[in-house]
Amino acid sequence: MITGLLILSVVMYGCFILWLAINIKVQRPTSYESAAISIIIPARNEEAHIGACLNSIVRQNYDLAKVEVIVMDDSSDDHTAEIAGTFKDRLNLRVIKSTSQGKKQALKQGIESATSDIILTTDADCVAGDLWLGTMTGMFLDNDLHMLCGPIEFSGRSWLQQLQKAESAAIVGMSAVMLNKGMPATCNGANLMFRKSIFNRVGGYDTHAHIMSGDDDLLMQRFAKDNPGKVSYMLNKDAIVTTKAAKDMNELLAQRKRWLSKRHAYLYPYNKRVQVLVVIHLLAFYFVGGIWLSVYFWSTFSLLAFKYMADLIYGIRLKAVFSFRLADVLLMPFYQLYIFLLPFYGKSLEWKGRKING
């Protein structure tokens, strides 16, 4: 019985991945007309990154006269605010000190201060390509959207960072396909465009204000519940923002556990079912591959070949947008052993020196 369920999980996983691969669609806006937008950047102790972030906005192929940049200083005790302030001669920029603690509070205050109805949030440690604003805004206006989720990509040269890059591409691809098929899953606040008027109508972050994280996917799910036809996820390499991958296993485990801390607040139960499928299929990969391969070689080989075929097809489709090493797809089951370490990661969850509330 258990063996049958494990085999079924691998087959179901492979079919799910093939469904994702078939439905990946690279989207391009029909026009790149500049529109008035407000970019909100929450920042806490980001003196090492805020300059590169703002420089990437300065370089945008966009009418910057229509762009308002609001850097929300979330109680930084370094030179973040001072460095951001040096860009006032190149950008229509305001540095506002947050009156409350936490990223959501900083974002909320920044959105309230914004003069444009179109809001674009990103993180202070992110860098965007020159066509980012034009691509995101063009897609947003072409489809008269309430919210547009944009892709992120990890950077870094170590083997661990390269594996995170491949995994991130797979997660973004899955999230994009699911949302565009009417099944909201996840997104990232580092690249999120939405209307301020709709944000206020759905209650903004108020419904999940007690959870420190979740300023992205929990908000997206609120927008989708309000009007699913007006929320979309864009897959286009010109819309990507880049951020550094975790540098070591300790940082990786802390990051992933932080991400999981908000999952209980998801509005749609199928998200948990997808997570369970991924975990069980990993268990099946080791059980079937490690025990059966020497006994039932051809049937086991065929099952594992189906799994890898699905993963590789998915990877090839993702390569149209993301620049990861395709060979890393083969290493994913071994790299993702970190998932089984998460329950034993005993350190208290913190972000920027603050405890994470689940």
C-alpha positions, 0 to 999 in steps of 0.5 A: 500500500505504502509502496503504491502511494510512493510510486503514485506520488512520483507519477503525479509529480511528473504529470504536474511538472509536465502540465507546468511545462506545457503552460509556461508562456513568455509574455510581452507587452504591446506597448512601453508607454511610460505612466505615472508610478510610485516605487516603494522600497522598504529598507532596513540596514541596507547600506551595502545594497541600496545604492545599486538598487537605486542606480538600476532605477536611474538606468531605466529606459523609462520617462523618470519624470513620471516615476516617484521613488519612496525609500522607507527607512525601517529604523536603520542604524547604518547609513542607508538613509544617507546613501539613498538621499544622495540620489535626490538629484537623479530621481524624484525621490523621498526618504521617509522614516517609518513611524512603526517597526516592520516591513509591512508597516513601512510598506503601508506608510509608503503606499499611503504617501504615494502620489500615484495609483500604480504602486510597484514594490521592490526590495533594497537588495534587488537590482533590475534590468534597464527595461524593467519598468517599461515591461512591467508597466506595459503589461499592467496597462495592456491588460488593465490589471489590479495586480501584476506579479513579476519574476525574481532571479537569484544571483551568486557563483557558488554551487549552493547559490547556483542550485538556489537559482535553478530552484527559484526559477522552478518556483517562479514558473510554477507560481506564474502558471498556477496564478494565470490558470486561476490558482493563486499560489505565491509571488514575491514583493520584490517585484510586485505592481498593483493599484493603490485604490484596490489595495485600500479596498481589500484592506491592504495588509490589515488581514494578516498584519500579525504575520511579519512576512507575507507582504507578497503572496498573502496580499496577492491572494487577497487581490485574487479573491477580490477579482481573479481576472485582474491578477496576473503573473508575468514571465519575461526576462526583461521584467526580472529583478535580481537578488543575492542567493543565500551564501551558506546552508545556515542562511538558506535554512533560515530563509526557507523556514521564514518563508514557510512561517506564513503558509498557514495563512494561505487562503487556498488549500491546494497550495498545501497539497502541492507542497505535500506532493513535492515532499512525498515525491522526494521521499519516493525518489530515495525509497524507489531509487535506493531500494528498488533499483537493484531488485526491479531495475527496469521498472524503477529506471522507467519511473525515475526516467519519467520524473527526470524527463518531466524536470528537464522539459520544464527546465528547458521551458524555463530557460526562455526566461531564466539563466540557470544551469540546466544540469542543476535540474539533475541535482535538485533531489539531492539539493532539496534534502534541506527540506527534511532539515527544516523541522530540526532547524532550532534557531529562532526565526529573525529578520533584520534583528527582529523576531518573526511571528507566524 
